[in-house]
Amino acid sequence: MGDDTWASLADHFADEAYASVKGYVRTYVMHQQLLEHLPAPPAPVLDVGGGAGHQSFPLAQAGYDVTLLDSSPAMLDKARQRLQRLPPEVQRRVTLVHADGENADEAVNGQRFAAVLCHGVLGYHEQPEPLVNQLCRCAAAGGLVSIMTGNAKAMAVRPALERRWDDALASFDARTEIGVLGVPGRADTVEELSELMRSRGVQPLCWYGVWLFVDWLEFSGAELDPTDSKQVAATAAVELEASRRDPYRQLSRVFHLVGRKGPS
């Protein structure tokens, strides 16, 4: 798996990004979206590129059996640290696996899952096909495939909000950028990713936005207070509603696509 690209970013990503209002909104909004489609616990869930477990540990707390797979030893260490803070019965429902997502099927010994998650990972791969192939393969018949990735149709949003007008103009037809963590990333479209799913036996069910207003506020320089619980909850409620509606979801810098695998 080579060098750990995320080693220098693990602390910031796990301890700071998810502690922000924007981080809370991502976790909350996607959790609610997943609950609309997941079968009842204790159905098995595979989180590919699951990092420190911010998205899948709440599912373990809700009773799901979670396997978190990640290629970064540093991120898995963060996951272990966070897992130790959870009750023993939750810890017993979580398995950590060190592997590349493109080798997920082999890494889980061919196990099939009621849901396969891959959130914020696809854009770090030069081509989406190998990883999407693994995600669809690891899903059981009737299982969910849940992918969150960059929205290629909204690439100009961030540079425009940061008043980088030349970059914004160039971004209307771009597919790559240096992301907020300083790592090169690539974006997809809902249509292209949906077709990839279909070609691998997974029928797209629906798609959502994830961030909208918190992005606008953050990139315009506004300060959002993560300790103001009332304000954070109100923000998350608005973001959840926007994530389900046009034209709002179309302007989200990332999208969440959910599909269901057909019978084997």
Helices and strands as residue ranges (DSSP letters): H 10-11, I 12-16, G 17-19, H 21-35, E 44-48, H 57-61, E 65-70, H 73-83, H 88-91, E 94-98, G 101-103, H 104-107, E 113-119, G 122-124, H 129-138, E 139-150, G 152-154, H 157-161, H 165-171, E 176-178, E 184-186, H 190-199, E 202-209, H 213-219, H 229-243, G 249-251, E 254-261
